Amino acid sequence: MKAVRRILAVIALLGIALKGVLSFLSWADKQESHDSLWEEEEELEEAF
């Protein structure tokens, strides 16, 4: 019975860790798209 509980606990922890990693990657991807917007605005300001 202890072994089953430990296996379930490990699976739960892996699930939480995977969710955290995917959330971070999603956030990082959004940050990259925002950075490109900032660069475009700076280029437009320099043109004027």
Buried (B, 14 or more C-beta within 10 A) or exposed (E): EEEEEEEEEEEEEEEEEEEEEEEEEEEEEEEEEEEEEEEEEEEEEEEE
